Amino acid sequence: MKKFGLLEALERDQNITMVPRLDYFDFMKVLAHSAYVITDGGSNQEELYYMGKPCLILRRRSERTEGIGENAVLFRGNVKEIREFAAHLPEGKSRLIARKSPSEFIARVISANHR
């Protein structure tokens, strides 16, 4: 963010919350209460897919496929894409996928396979 001259603008924006690295459970709480997430992490991409949260991935490529073309969008390098991503979010709704949490999804799959 510093390299692109965005860090100071993000820190000043009242609608953006910058947080340090969190432990897993605190991180899941933050994700659950977020309208969308902008991240550079593939594992975040996967968690957000299962939660159905819109996700902009600040990468040109991802080793993970979860959510690409559904709730996750790869950043192609143009800063305007961040504004376009935010402008196309449905208000108050997660996009496309109605799963509540990765844990719930995993529990349902395990339960269904053991009947």
Secondary structure, DSSP 8 states (H G I E B T S, - for coil): -TTTT-HHHHHH-TT--------HHHHHHHHHT-S-EEES-HHHHHHHHHHT--EEESSS--S--TTBTTTEEE--S-THHHHHHHHTS-TTS--S-----HHHHHHHHHHHHT-
